[in-house]
């Protein structure tokens, strides 16, 4: 099997993705569709995409550092992080670039070795600091103008998994993960 045949990633995105060691993501609008639902008891509900979840596990299995930075605080997000094995997750963060700098220092990676996927204006400070900027197809139009790659998938509908496939493919790790199944 030649996975390059059924992926249509631009060469510029492949080049940037090949250098990535740290993959960070927002939650609402990326790992979810951005909707926030409350039931009649005030409980918050979110829907996560299982393909995105497997993508996170594939990154971890491939020895890539993963993390989540979100502006909201949600027990559901914490549960999902624990379920997936994401050790670096930060909630209720208003200045996401501060957390980015902390992680870059902690893991000794360069800005060029960081990918981040976000969908709205509060992600712009992180985008200014990193090497590979990505957003889902339904991100805010202003965000689409400053990223290196816009996924075909929408937030909560496989956008994160698309980024994972791009990174693994560009680093020659995609077939290894595929063959494990």
C-alpha positions in Angstrom: 0.0 0.0 0.0 1.2 3.5 -0.8 -0.7 5.9 1.5 0.5 8.9 -0.4 -1.9 7.9 -3.2 -5.0 8.5 -1.2 -3.8 11.6 0.7 -3.6 14.9 -1.1 -1.5 17.0 1.2 0.4 20.0 -0.2 4.1 19.7 -0.3 4.6 22.8 1.8 2.5 21.1 4.6 4.4 17.8 4.3 7.7 19.7 4.6 6.6 21.5 7.8 5.0 18.4 9.3 8.1 16.4 8.8 9.9 18.4 11.5 7.2 18.2 14.2 8.0 16.8 17.7 5.2 18.5 19.8 1.6 18.5 18.7 -0.8 20.8 20.5 -4.5 21.4 20.0 -7.4 23.5 21.1 -10.6 21.6 22.2 -13.8 23.5 21.3 -14.0 23.8 17.5 -11.2 21.4 16.9 -11.7 18.2 19.0 -15.4 19.1 19.1 -17.7 20.8 16.7 -17.6 23.9 18.9 -21.1 23.3 20.3 -21.6 23.4 24.1 -24.8 21.7 25.3 -26.2 21.9 28.8 -28.9 19.5 30.0 -31.7 20.6 32.3 -29.6 19.9 35.4 -26.8 22.2 34.1 -24.4 19.4 33.1 -22.2 20.2 30.2 -22.2 17.8 27.2 -19.6 17.6 24.4 -19.2 15.2 21.5 -15.6 14.1 20.7 -14.7 12.3 17.4 -13.4 8.8 18.0 -11.1 9.1 14.9 -9.5 12.2 16.5 -9.1 10.1 19.7 -7.3 7.3 17.9 -5.2 9.9 16.2 -4.0 11.2 19.6 -3.1 7.7 20.6 -1.2 7.2 17.3 0.9 10.3 18.0 1.7 9.1 21.5 2.6 5.6 20.2 4.9 7.3 17.6 6.8 9.1 20.4 5.5 12.5 19.6 4.7 14.8 22.5 1.0 15.8 22.7 -0.9 18.4 24.6 -4.2 20.3 24.9 -4.6 24.0 25.6 -8.1 25.3 26.0 -9.7 28.5 27.2 -12.6 26.7 29.0 -12.6 24.5 32.0 -14.5 21.2 31.7 -14.5 18.0 33.6 -15.4 16.3 30.3 -12.2 17.5 28.7 -10.2 16.3 31.6 -11.8 12.9 31.4 -11.1 12.7 27.6 -7.4 13.6 28.2 -7.0 10.9 30.8 -8.8 8.4 28.6 -6.5 9.1 25.7 -3.3 9.3 27.7 -2.6 13.0 27.2 -0.4 14.1 30.0 -0.1 17.8 29.1 -3.5 19.4 29.2 -4.2 22.9 30.3 -7.7 24.3 30.9 -9.0 27.8 31.6 -6.0 29.3 29.8 -6.5 32.9 28.6 -2.9 33.3 27.3 -2.2 30.1 25.4 1.2 31.3 24.3 2.4 31.3 27.9 1.6 27.5 28.1 3.3 27.0 24.7 6.5 28.6 26.0 6.4 26.4 29.1 6.1 23.2 27.0 8.8 24.3 24.5 11.2 24.8 27.4 10.1 21.7 29.3 10.7 19.4 26.2 13.6 21.3 24.6 12.0 21.7 21.2 12.3 24.6 18.9 9.3 26.6 17.7 9.8 25.1 14.2 9.1 21.6 15.8 5.7 22.6 17.2 2.3 22.1 15.4 -0.8 23.6 16.8 -4.4 23.3 15.5 -6.9 26.0 16.5 -10.0 27.6 15.1 -10.5 31.1 16.4 -8.9 34.4 17.4 -7.8 33.2 20.9 -5.4 30.8 19.1 -3.6 33.5 17.1 -0.9 34.2 19.8 0.2 30.6 19.6 0.3 30.7 15.9 2.7 33.6 16.0 5.2 31.5 17.9 5.3 28.1 16.1 6.5 26.4 13.0 3.3 24.7 11.8 -0.1 26.4 12.0 -3.2 24.4 11.2 -7.0 25.0 11.4 -10.1 23.0 10.7 -12.1 23.7 7.5 -14.8 25.6 9.5 -12.4 27.8 11.4 -12.9 31.6 11.5 -12.0 33.1 8.2 -9.4 35.4 9.8 -7.6 32.3 11.2 -7.6 30.6 7.8 -5.6 33.6 6.5 -2.7 33.0 8.9 -2.3 29.2 8.9 0.0 26.9 6.9 -2.7 24.3 6.4 -6.5 24.2 6.5 -7.8 20.6 6.9 -10.6 19.3 4.7 -12.5 18.1 7.8 -14.4 20.4 10.1 -13.8 20.7 13.8 -15.1 17.6 15.7 -15.4 15.8 12.4 -11.8 14.5 12.0 -9.8 17.7 11.6 -7.3 16.6 14.3 -7.0 13.1 12.7 -6.2 14.7 9.4 -3.4 16.6 11.0 -2.1 13.3 12.6 -2.2 11.5 9.3 -0.2 14.3 7.7 2.4 14.3 10.4 2.8 10.5 10.5 2.9 10.3 6.7 5.5 13.1 6.4 7.7 11.4 9.1 7.5 7.9 7.5 5.6 6.6 10.5 2.1 6.1 9.0 2.6 2.6 7.6 4.2 1.4 10.9 1.0 2.5 12.8 -1.3 1.1 10.1 0.5 -2.3 10.0 0.0 -2.6 13.8 -3.7 -3.1 13.1 
